[in-house]
Amino acid sequence: MPSNSILVQKQQLVADLAEQIKNSTAGVVVNYQGITVDKDTAMRKALRQAGVKYVVMKNTMTGRACDMVGYGDMKQYLSGMTAIAISEKDPVIAAKVLKEYADKIESFNILAGYVDGAVIDAATVNALAEIPNKETLIAKLLGSIQSPLYKFAYAIKAVCDKDGEAAEAPAEAPAEA
């Protein structure tokens, strides 16, 4: 039976993880079995640079933290060697980084995730990872707004150029006669 101090420490770890999950916009649960130290270090660095927290904790403790914040459905995915990546601001960045490594490493798998208060499966996490980043989406939106304006401007210029030539042509014709 563990001592009271160990129980208090574990309860604090669970409470801290629950607070991180509660304050985040999205998270992804992965099975990290089979990843080499070099690739794990590179992945953790990429996640840190993206502002994502990567936590490896016992499945029972992660499950309790998920229960505390209302993600009890996540417990069904917590078996084996699992970790959770928590993104505070960007709901797709954790999925993007982890999908990149899941594609490279055969034994590294995305299990599930959460976004907008709901638990999502691996297929949904992978679909989320395919969404372009915010800057790309804004650029595409602005491009689609500008395109019709440019076409309209070119059409008006073509009409003005055509009308200008037609007005000048009759003026020159009588002068030759």
Legacy VTK file of the C-alpha trace (Angstrom):
# vtk DataFile Version 3.0
C-alpha trace
ASCII
DATASET POLYDATA
POINTS 177 float
0.000 0.000 0.000
1.530 3.345 -0.992
2.219 5.933 1.638
0.116 9.049 2.019
2.862 11.299 0.618
3.029 9.234 -2.592
-0.769 9.319 -2.902
-0.755 13.095 -2.451
1.947 13.432 -5.134
-0.021 11.282 -7.574
-3.237 13.188 -6.868
-1.398 16.437 -7.541
-0.025 15.070 -10.851
-3.530 14.015 -11.903
-4.948 17.402 -10.895
-2.198 19.222 -12.837
-2.827 17.110 -15.949
-6.579 17.669 -15.631
-5.981 21.428 -15.402
-3.787 21.356 -18.527
-6.409 19.377 -20.440
-9.180 21.689 -19.229
-7.307 24.818 -20.354
-6.360 23.407 -23.763
-8.119 23.645 -27.110
-7.170 20.151 -28.287
-5.141 17.087 -27.480
-3.996 13.846 -29.058
-3.348 10.468 -27.444
-0.673 8.318 -29.074
0.864 4.895 -28.629
4.574 5.661 -28.683
5.814 2.066 -28.620
8.674 1.408 -31.003
9.935 4.968 -31.415
13.702 5.348 -31.151
15.305 7.779 -28.743
16.542 9.984 -31.601
13.116 10.235 -33.223
11.423 10.728 -29.854
13.800 13.570 -29.043
13.176 15.186 -32.440
9.413 14.781 -32.036
9.444 16.303 -28.547
11.502 19.233 -29.848
9.039 19.805 -32.712
6.123 19.677 -30.277
7.833 22.112 -27.885
8.537 24.544 -30.734
4.873 24.328 -31.731
3.766 25.132 -28.173
2.446 21.631 -27.448
2.970 19.855 -24.123
3.793 16.154 -24.413
3.054 14.141 -21.270
3.851 10.496 -20.593
1.939 9.265 -17.568
0.425 6.025 -16.328
-2.802 5.202 -18.144
-4.808 5.057 -14.913
-3.655 8.543 -13.942
-4.351 9.927 -17.423
-7.778 8.262 -17.299
-8.567 9.901 -13.956
-7.509 13.293 -15.318
-9.759 12.757 -18.349
-12.654 11.816 -16.035
-12.119 15.016 -14.042
-12.599 17.198 -17.147
-15.423 15.224 -18.741
-13.489 13.186 -21.299
-14.311 9.788 -19.781
-14.706 8.283 -23.267
-10.952 8.740 -23.719
-10.216 5.933 -21.219
-11.045 3.240 -23.773
-7.982 4.316 -25.801
-5.583 4.271 -22.842
-3.854 0.910 -23.080
-0.240 0.097 -23.739
2.447 2.746 -23.907
0.484 5.972 -24.305
1.240 9.661 -24.127
-0.897 12.746 -24.533
-0.004 15.882 -26.473
-1.854 18.974 -25.256
-2.210 22.128 -27.345
-3.311 25.269 -25.532
-3.919 27.558 -28.520
-3.896 25.837 -31.919
-6.385 22.963 -32.232
-4.596 21.304 -35.163
-0.867 21.682 -34.476
-0.522 18.660 -32.169
-2.318 16.468 -34.687
-0.103 17.762 -37.524
3.195 17.109 -35.745
2.176 13.695 -34.431
0.731 12.593 -37.790
4.059 13.415 -39.402
5.792 10.990 -37.037
3.021 8.384 -37.244
3.511 8.346 -41.032
7.276 7.830 -40.643
7.254 5.251 -37.835
5.175 2.137 -38.391
4.695 1.223 -34.707
3.881 4.808 -33.588
0.099 5.244 -33.711
-2.425 7.988 -33.103
-5.151 6.518 -30.912
-7.625 9.337 -30.264
-7.923 12.963 -29.273
-10.238 15.690 -28.151
-11.277 19.023 -29.590
-14.130 21.421 -28.825
-15.133 19.448 -25.737
-15.584 16.130 -27.545
-13.493 12.973 -27.768
-12.586 12.075 -31.355
-11.197 8.886 -32.878
-7.921 8.398 -34.758
-9.497 8.923 -38.188
-10.861 12.298 -37.111
-7.487 13.293 -35.642
-5.828 12.398 -38.961
-8.437 14.436 -40.858
-7.807 17.327 -38.487
-4.091 17.087 -39.254
-4.819 17.580 -42.966
-6.386 21.016 -42.408
-4.046 23.790 -43.573
-2.756 26.196 -40.949
-4.499 29.485 -40.214
-2.194 31.632 -42.377
-2.731 29.392 -45.409
-6.496 29.465 -44.965
-6.481 33.275 -44.708
-4.318 33.531 -47.836
-6.695 31.245 -49.746
-9.697 33.276 -48.606
-8.107 36.558 -49.645
-7.061 35.059 -52.975
-10.597 33.882 -53.654
-11.949 37.341 -52.797
-9.385 39.134 -54.980
-9.708 36.887 -58.015
-13.173 38.087 -59.125
-12.128 41.701 -58.566
-9.081 41.289 -60.803
-11.183 39.618 -63.497
-13.721 42.443 -63.310
-10.963 45.063 -63.571
-9.442 43.311 -66.604
-12.868 43.118 -68.265
-13.493 46.836 -67.737
-10.026 47.657 -69.073
-10.670 45.511 -72.146
-13.995 47.285 -72.786
-12.341 50.706 -72.372
-9.514 49.749 -74.721
-11.971 48.417 -77.308
-14.224 51.495 -77.103
-11.241 53.816 -77.347
-10.040 52.132 -80.566
-13.522 52.226 -82.093
-13.893 55.961 -81.431
-10.525 56.785 -82.980
-10.991 54.648 -86.095
-13.924 56.606 -87.594
-12.148 59.892 -86.996
-9.197 58.737 -89.133
-11.331 57.311 -91.961
-12.741 60.649 -93.277
-9.292 62.223 -93.237
-8.021 59.668 -95.756
-10.887 60.238 -98.193
LINES 1 178
177 0 1 2 3 4 5 6 7 8 9 10 11 12 13 14 15 16 17 18 19 20 21 22 23 24 25 26 27 28 29 30 31 32 33 34 35 36 37 38 39 40 41 42 43 44 45 46 47 48 49 50 51 52 53 54 55 56 57 58 59 60 61 62 63 64 65 66 67 68 69 70 71 72 73 74 75 76 77 78 79 80 81 82 83 84 85 86 87 88 89 90 91 92 93 94 95 96 97 98 99 100 101 102 103 104 105 106 107 108 109 110 111 112 113 114 115 116 117 118 119 120 121 122 123 124 125 126 127 128 129 130 131 132 133 134 135 136 137 138 139 140 141 142 143 144 145 146 147 148 149 150 151 152 153 154 155 156 157 158 159 160 161 162 163 164 165 166 167 168 169 170 171 172 173 174 175 176
